[in-house]
């Protein structure tokens, strides 16, 4: 759907849920709050302007790859998207600029992750939803281990997830990544963290120190302010949660009716 306020901007919806927003004239314009939070992570991942080797699991309309290409020129980016029809639609109507450094591949995210060379990525950004749910094979501890193998020693994993109280899914995801990463954080709006509503949460994981102070400043200044949970508060949230094996993995919870719809 076109944005009547911006001449070359488009909103992509899948099964009624907003999936991506792209302004072809302004790749750094980010409409969705959770995308802005992921962009803050990209901004703080290393020295400003320094290129990154990025693996994107889930492509959508390629909002974040376009953003990274604009803010960190010469970055090498691989985008994995299983929906071939979506890729064809985006290629036709929302083409990438020449020389973007973005390679797009139609493939299952878990398969691509397991086939990726060891230590080949500075950052992995995961935003994979089948409709409105994260597929089960991307919610296990084996998946977290595969991500750790692909990341370099300083690498950072960032994922868009969604859950609501009592956070059984989110706690399991944190427990998964705690088995292979020493540093964890969660970015979400306070109302989500307090269990007042279902919503997005960005999970961060790394083997090295996360830029927590810088991220906290950035997300606090957004139109819909968020908070960075880490340390003791996050350990209390994880308490009692166990890693989820492939055999027991389930998709993320179904959002309440209307949680992510557009009217």
N, C-alpha and C positions, 0 to 999 in steps of 0.2 A: 504494500500500500504506500502511495506517495505521501510525503509530509507536505502539507499545503503551505507551511511556513518557511520551508527551505527547498529551493528549486530542484536540487539533485540529491535529495535525501529520501530514504526508503525504510519502511518498517516491514520486516519479515515475520510472519506468524506461522506456526506449525500446530495444527489441530487446535486453533483458537488461542494458543499461548504465545506471547511475544518472544521471538527467538533471537532476532538481531535487528540492529538499527545501524544504517550506514549513510554517511553523507559523503558522496564521491568528491565534492569540492573541499571538504574539511575532514580528513581522516582522523584528526585529533579531537573532533567533536564526539563525545560519548554520551548517549542519552540515558542508558540504564545504569542505575547506581552500582549494581554488582560488577558491571563491566568497568566502571570508573575505579572500583577497588582493585580489580585485577590490573588495570593500567597503572595504578599507584605502585603495585608490586613490581611491574616491569620497570618503572622509573627508578625505583630504589634498589634494583637487583645488583647494580654495579655503578661505576662512574658514569655520570650523565653523558650521553652520546656514544658511549662505547658499544660496538656491535655485539650482539648475542647470537649464539646458536640456540634456536628455540624449536621445540617440538610442541605443536598444538594438537591435542586430542579433542576432536570436535571442531568443525569449521564454521558452520552457519554461513553468514554472509561475509565472513573473514574480517570482522570488525577489529579485533585485537591484532591480527597480523598486519593489517593496514596501518594501525596505530604505531606498532613497533617499527615498521619500515619507515614511517615518517619521523619518528623521534630518535631512532637509532639506525641511521643509514648504514648499509653494507652488512646488516644482520642477515644470517642465513636461517631461513624458516621453512620447516616442513609442517604441512597441515594435513591431518588425517580426518576424513569425513566419510562415513559409511553410506550416506544417502546420495546415490548417483544422480537422482532426479534433482535434488537440491543443488548439487554442484553444477549441473547443466544450467539450471535456472540462474544461478549467481553468475556463471561465466558469460551468459548471454546478456543479462540486464545490468549486472554490477561488475564489469570486468576490472581486473587488476591493472594498474599502470605498468608500462614497460619498465623492465629493470628493477622490479620490486624486491627481488631476492626471495620470493615466496613460491615454494613448490607445493602443489595441492595434489593429494593422492586419495582415490576412492578405496577405502580399506577399513576393516574393523579396527577399532582403537586398540584393543588388547593384543590382537595379532601384530599390528604395526609396532607396538611397544616391545613385544617380545622379539621381534626381528631387528629392532634398531641396534646399532653397534654399541657396545659397552662404552660408557664415558663419553658419549657423543653430544650431549646437550648441556647447556648452561642453565636452561630453565625448561620445565614442562608445564604447560597450561592445559588443564583438563576442564572441559565444559561440554560433557557428553550427556545428552538426554534423549531417551526414546520416548517421544511425546513429552510428558512432564516428569519422567522418572529416570534416574541414573540406572543403566542396565546392571543386572546382578553380577556379571563377570568383571565389572569395573569397581566392585565394592569389597573385594577380598584382600586378605593379607598377601596372597601370592601376587596380586596386582601391585600392591605397594612395593613389594620386593623387586618386581620388574621395573618399576619407576626408579627405584634406588640404583639399580644396575646401570641404567641409561644415563643418569645424571653424573656429571663430574664431581669431584670431591667438594667443590664449593657450590655445587648446583642447588637449585631451588625448585620445589614442586608447589604449584598453586592450583587449586581446584574449586570450581563453583559447585556447591552442594545446596540442598534444601531440606529443611526438617522443621519440626515443631516439638514442643514439650510432649513427652519426657525425654526427647532427643536420643532414643535408642539407636537410631541409624547413625546420627552424627557421632555419638560416643563410640560406636563400633569402628567408625572410620578413623577416629583419632587413635584408638587402640591399635588398629592395623599399622598406621604410619609410625607409631611410637616404637614398634618392633625394629625398625630399620633407620630411623632418623632421631637424632638427639634433640633437635630443636623443633618445636611445634607452636603454632599460633592459629587463632581463629578471628576472622573479621566479620562482624555482623552488627546490625542495628541493635541498640539496647533492648527494644521491645521484643525482638526475636530471642536474644540471649536470656531474657527474663521469662521466656515461655508464654508471652502474652499473645503471640501470633506466629503462624507458619511463615517462613521466609528463607531467603538466601543466606548462606554463610560461606565465606571463602576460607578454605583450609590451607595453611602454609606448612611446609616441612622442609628441613634442611639438616645437613650435618655440621654446618657452621652457623655462626651467630646471625640471627635475622635482624633486619633493620627496623626494629620494633618502634623506637622513638619517632623516627621519620614517618613511618606508616601511620602511627597514632595521630600525628599532627595532620597528615593529609586527609585521613578519613573523617577526622573530627570537623574539618572545614568544608565537607561536602554539603550539598543541599539537604540531603538526608543523612545526618551525622551517624557514624558508626563507631564501634569500639574495638580495640585489639585485645583479645584475651590471650594470656600466656602464663607461664610459670605456675604458681600455686593454684590460681583460679582454674586453670585448665586441668591441672591434675585432679582437682576436686570433681570437675565435670566428668573426667574419664573414669574415676574410681569405680572399680567393680566391673567395668566393661572389658570384654575379652576380644582378642583378634578373631575375625571371621574368616574361616577357611572357604576355599572355592566350593566345597561340597555343601556348605551351609549358607552361602551368600544369597541375598535377595535384593531386588531393586530398592531404590530409595522410596519412601512412602508417597502415596498418592496425595497430591495437594488438595486441600479443601476446595470445594466448588468456588470458582471465581478468584482464587488466590493470585493467579498470574494472567488472568484474561484481560483482553482489551475490548473496549466497547465502541 
